[in-house]
Amino acid sequence: MTAATQQHTIWLWLDGVFPRRISYFLFLKGLVRSPEDLRAGITTKSNLTVVPVSIIPLEGFRSSDPNHPYPEGSSSPCMRTLDVASGKSTFIHESTSILFYLEELYPESPLQPSSAIERACVMDLIGTFNLVTLDTNYFLRNTVPEHGMVMGLQPEHQTRAAALNSKGHEVKGLVKFQGWAQRNGFQTTGWLTPGMAGPGMVDLIMAASVRFIELVYGIDILEDKDLRPLAEWYVRFTALPWWAGLEDQGNGVPNVLAFGRKSRAAWTKQTGEYPPQL
């Protein structure tokens, strides 16, 4: 099958961390022209449709387009590929799988290197960073009661020791990630994706997580002194021409995520202290 015989629909909750990966990809790839187009679901390809979705408390995801209702039981992002001739639909649910499928489908303006060994290094970095996000998640579970409860951890079972242990492993993992990136060209190009002169797959995947945690929880996961090269990289990424229109509109955090900063147990950057119960 070719792209011309397929129709692709991506449902995106634009405020989420994993949908952010897809949004950044669409901009870097030239598949959307502006933040306004993204929010309206307009792409540069006739066979690619983006459907923004919202979260309704106690109900779940709701599609903005009645012609493309949200697939029942799916998370966000979610992509459906429809074979026009046969009518067969195939669903892809994981953000990384969606990214690499779209990269192959639309090979122009590549976001990964052509070299097989450099592509292997790309997967090394993505895999390592995905492991770091697990430590970040455990840190948040033990500092934000609401987040912990969503993940099945009651506030009385949150512990300071677990939070500090997770934070330590997060920093250790990021230092490892940074070192691998430096050995693969980061020091020369200023970008994390091996074999690329500009931002690519590794960059957009990491930037999505850094921004989400920064926005929702007020936490800078790159603040450790040993992570200065990554902190400087993030500043470069936020200077990309579409960033301000997408991320810096002053609209605040959606209500469904507002607990992140408001929680009395959230990490306090100013003091570096945890609440008494931790």
PEZITA-V818943 format. One line per field, one symbol per residue. phi: phi as a letter, one per 30 degrees, with the letter a starting at -180 (. if undefined). psi: psi as a letter, one per 30 degrees, with the letter a starting at -180 (. if undefined). A space follows every 10 residues. Layout:
# PEZITA-V818943
phi=???
psi=???
This chain:
# PEZITA-V818943
phi=.cedcbccbc cbddddddde ededeedddi dbcaeddddc iccccdcbbc cdbbcceicj dbddbddbdd ddiccbdbbc ccdddcidcb cbcddddded dddddcddhd cbdddddddd dededddddd dddddddddd ecbceddede cicdedcdbd dddddddddd deddddeddd dddcjedddi bddeibdbdb edddddddde ddddddcicc dcddddceed ddedddddcd dcdeddccci diddedcdde ddedcdecdd ciccdedc
psi=klefgkkkkk kkjffleeee eeeeeeeffg fkfleeeeff gklgkfgkkk jkllkjkfea kkkfjffilk kkglaklkkk kkjeefgkkk kkfkeeeeef eeeeeiflik gllfkeeeee eeeeeeeeee eefeeeeeee egfjeeeeee ggjleffkke eeeeeeeeee eeeeeeeeee eefgfefefg lfjkgkfaka eeeeeeeeee eeeeeefgkj fgfkffgeee eeeeeeefgk ffeefefhfg faklefgffe ffkfglkjee fglllef.
